[in-house]
């Protein structure tokens, strides 16, 4: 099979994005409905836990921190004033510590919540994707290679690398992490890789995050989407064209 003819990385980037969104969203929703919402309430509710969940792949790691640039990048599609107010509440709840420079890390209470949400995600993804063990393992392996290559490319890009991806990758994967959690978090970090690509494509077209997402369907939006695909494509060169097709098939077959 020819990579150039069958499924080049930039074409794959556009096709895989909605599939990744669907599977990741299904896992997160299952976590919320399968005990995550109740768990959050025990720690103060979404007002106390929201950013811990969002930044879990970094903040759960020993010594894991998120800097102000990374926080702004991950939340770029939301009102910054609202995000700061929400963060203030989570600091006040004692879930997140914020240093004078804006750096964030989980408190002991925050780490306890993250340990429990890891268990919730393990249980719900095992149930959600029951009977699809082989598919999950193939996807874990494939996105592991994609993620590793994305980190290599980001290191080579240096200051030009995407800040949202840098704030969430590599995901924390302690020994014994179940395949469903590995897949959920690897998909999540690659979503931020695409978000960075979209932000860069939007900026190149003279838009910020808000104005780009508000564009109606048409040539200008299409051009940004195509440039996003091009910028997001690099890590998928870690897969052969046949493997890319397999990833699409496996994602499509997962329930959710």
C-alpha positions in Angstrom: 0.0 0.0 0.0 1.3 3.5 -0.9 1.3 6.1 1.8 1.3 8.9 -0.8 -1.7 7.5 -2.6 -3.8 5.7 0.0 -3.8 7.9 3.1 -1.3 10.6 3.6 -0.8 12.0 7.1 -2.5 15.3 6.4 -5.6 13.6 5.0 -5.6 11.2 8.0 -5.3 14.1 10.4 -8.6 15.5 9.2 -10.4 12.1 9.2 -9.2 10.9 12.6 -10.0 14.1 14.5 -13.8 13.6 14.8 -13.2 9.9 15.5 -10.8 10.8 18.4 -13.3 13.4 19.7 -16.1 10.8 19.7 -14.2 8.1 21.5 -12.6 10.4 24.0 -15.9 12.1 24.7 -17.6 8.8 25.2 -15.0 7.8 27.8 -15.2 11.1 29.7 -19.0 11.0 29.7 -19.0 7.4 30.9 -16.6 8.6 33.7 -19.0 11.3 34.7 -22.0 9.1 34.7 -20.2 6.1 36.2 -19.2 7.6 39.4 -17.1 10.7 38.4 -19.9 13.2 39.2 -20.5 11.6 42.6 -16.8 11.6 43.3 -16.5 15.2 42.3 -19.3 16.2 44.7 -17.5 14.6 47.6 -14.6 17.0 46.9 -16.7 20.1 46.4 -18.2 19.6 43.0 -17.1 20.9 39.5 -16.2 24.2 41.1 -13.5 22.4 43.0 -12.3 19.7 40.6 -12.8 21.0 37.0 -9.2 21.9 36.2 -7.8 19.0 38.1 -9.7 16.7 35.7 -8.7 18.8 32.7 -5.0 18.8 33.5 -5.0 15.3 35.1 -2.4 13.9 32.7 0.2 16.4 34.1 -1.0 17.2 37.6 -1.3 13.6 38.7 2.4 13.0 38.0 4.9 13.4 40.9 5.9 17.0 40.8 3.7 17.7 37.8 3.1 21.4 37.2 1.3 23.5 34.6 2.6 27.0 33.9 0.5 30.1 33.0 1.2 29.8 29.3 0.0 26.2 29.3 -3.1 27.1 31.2 -4.0 29.9 28.8 -3.4 27.6 25.8 -5.6 24.8 27.1 -8.4 27.2 27.9 -8.0 29.5 24.9 -11.5 28.8 23.5 -13.1 30.0 26.7 -13.5 33.4 28.4 -10.2 34.1 30.2 -11.9 36.0 33.0 -14.3 33.2 33.7 -11.4 30.7 33.7 -9.4 32.8 36.2 -12.4 33.0 38.5 -13.0 29.3 38.3 -9.3 28.7 39.0 -9.5 31.0 42.0 -12.3 28.9 43.4 -10.4 25.7 43.0 -7.4 27.2 44.7 -9.7 28.3 47.5 -11.1 24.8 47.8 -7.5 23.6 48.5 -7.4 21.3 45.4 -4.8 23.3 43.4 -1.9 25.4 44.6 -0.9 28.4 42.6 2.5 30.0 43.0 3.2 33.8 42.4 4.3 33.1 38.9 1.1 31.4 37.9 2.3 27.9 38.1 -0.2 25.2 39.2 0.1 21.9 40.9 -2.2 19.6 42.8 -2.4 19.7 46.6 -2.5 16.5 48.6 -6.3 16.7 48.5 -6.1 17.3 44.7 -3.9 14.3 44.3 -6.3 12.2 46.3 -9.1 13.2 43.9 -7.0 12.3 40.9 -6.1 8.9 42.3 -9.8 8.2 42.6 -10.7 9.5 39.2 -8.1 7.3 37.7 -9.9 4.3 39.3 -13.3 5.6 38.0 -11.9 5.9 34.4 -10.4 2.4 34.7 -13.7 0.9 35.6 -15.9 2.7 33.2 -13.6 2.3 30.2 -13.4 -1.5 30.9 -17.2 -1.6 30.9 -17.7 0.7 27.9 -15.2 -1.1 25.7 -15.8 -4.6 27.0 -15.4 -7.2 24.2 -13.0 -4.9 22.3 -9.8 -5.7 24.1 -7.8 -6.3 21.0 -9.0 -3.0 19.4 -8.2 -1.0 22.6 -4.7 -2.6 22.8 -4.0 -1.8 19.1 -5.1 1.8 19.6 -3.0 2.2 22.8 0.0 1.0 20.9 -0.6 3.1 17.8 -1.3 6.3 19.8 1.7 5.6 22.0 3.9 5.8 18.9 2.1 8.8 17.6 2.4 10.6 20.9 6.1 9.7 21.2 6.8 11.1 17.8 4.7 14.2 18.6 7.0 14.8 21.6 10.1 14.4 19.4 8.7 16.9 16.9 7.7 19.3 19.7 11.2 19.1 21.2 12.7 19.9 17.8 10.3 22.9 17.4 11.3 24.4 20.7 9.6 27.7 21.4 7.4 27.2 18.4 5.8 24.0 19.8 2.2 24.1 20.8 1.6 25.2 24.4 -1.6 23.2 25.1 0.1 19.9 24.1 3.2 20.8 26.1 1.0 21.4 29.2 -0.6 18.0 29.0 1.9 15.6 27.4 3.4 13.2 28.0 0.4 11.8 30.0 1.2 10.4 33.4 1.2 6.6 33.0 2.3 4.8 36.2 3.0 1.1 36.0 -0.2 -0.9 35.9 -2.3 1.8 34.2 -5.2 -0.1 32.5 -5.4 0.0 28.7 -8.7 1.9 28.8 -7.1 4.7 30.8 -4.0 4.7 28.6 -6.2 5.1 25.5 -8.4 7.8 27.0 -5.5 10.0 28.1 -3.4 9.5 25.0 -6.4 10.5 22.9 -6.9 13.5 25.1 -3.3 14.8 24.7 -3.5 14.4 20.9 -6.7 16.5 20.9 -4.6 19.3 22.5 -2.0 18.8 19.8 -4.7 19.4 17.2 -6.0 22.4 19.2 -2.6 23.9 19.0 -2.5 23.3 15.2 -5.9 25.0 14.8 -4.7 28.0 16.9 -1.6 28.4 14.7 -3.7 28.0 11.5 -6.2 30.5 12.7 -3.5 33.0 13.7 -1.9 32.6 10.3 -5.2 33.6 8.7 -5.5 36.7 11.0 -7.9 35.2 13.6 -7.8 34.4 17.3 -9.5 31.4 18.8 -12.9 33.1 19.2 -13.1 34.7 15.8 -11.9 31.5 14.1 -14.5 29.3 15.7 -17.2 31.8 14.9 -16.5 31.7 11.2 -19.4 30.3 9.1 -18.9 27.5 6.7 -17.1 28.7 3.6 -13.7 29.2 1.9 -12.0 31.0 4.8 -13.0 28.3 7.4 -12.1 25.5 5.0 -8.7 27.0 4.4 -8.1 27.1 8.2 -9.3 23.5 8.6 -7.0 22.3 5.8 -4.0 24.2 7.3 -4.9 22.7 10.7 -4.8 19.2 9.1 -1.4 20.0 7.7 0.0 21.2 11.0 -1.5 18.3 12.9 -0.3 15.7 10.5 3.4 15.4 11.6 3.0 12.8 14.4 0.9 10.5 12.2 3.9 9.8 10.0 4.8 7.4 12.8 2.2 5.1 11.3 2.1 3.4 7.9 -0.9 4.1 5.7 -2.3 0.7 6.4 -1.9 1.4 10.1 -3.8 4.7 9.7 -6.7 2.9 8.1 -6.6 0.4 10.9 -6.8 3.1 13.5 -9.8 4.6 11.8 -11.5 1.2 11.7 -10.8 0.5 15.4 -11.9 3.9 16.6 -15.1 3.6 14.5 -15.8 0.2 16.0 -15.5 1.2 19.7 -18.9 1.8 21.4 -19.7 5.3 22.6 
